Amino acid sequence: MAADEKAQAKTEQAKGKIKEVAGRTVGNERLTAEGRTEQAKGDARQAKEKVKDALTD
């Protein structure tokens, strides 16, 4: 996995988790949903990079 893509995926996942927890804490469902979406984007980016790595090995 390319280092910058891996870092970006982890950053998206972390930011998403923070948003989700913050949204739940204050009762803001929109923020919670944004957090989940951001986490999913990070997960998808990470999965894409893993597939690329597997194909190049």
N, C-alpha and C positions, 0 to 999 in steps of 0.2 A: 504494500500500500504506500502510495506517495506520502511523504511526511506531511506536506502542507494539506493534502486532502484529509488525511487522518486527523490532523489537528483541527481542521475545520469541522469535521464530523463530530468530534468530541466536544467542541465548543458549542455547536448547535444543540447537542444533547444536554449539556450542562445548563445552557441558558433556558432551554425548554423546561427542564426540571424545576429550575428556580421560579419561572413564571407560573408553572402549574401549582407549586406549593404556595406561592404568594397568593394566587387566585383563590385557592381553597381556604387559605387563612382568612382572607378578607371577605370571602363569599362572593367573589366576582367570577361568574361562570365563563364570561368571555375570555378573561385572562387565563383561566384554567385550560380552556379549549386551545388558545394560542400556544400555550406551553406544550400541550400534547402534540399539536401539529408540528411545532419546532423540533420536538424530540423525534417524531416520525421522520422528518426530513433528514435529521442526523443519522438515524438508523438506516435509512435508504442509501444515503451517501456512503456509509461505512460498508453496507452490503455490496454496493456497486464496486467499491475498491477491492473488496475481498474476492469478488468474481474475477476482476481484472488480474489480480495477483495469481489466482489459481490458473488462469489461462496462460499466463506468461511463464509459469514454472515448468 
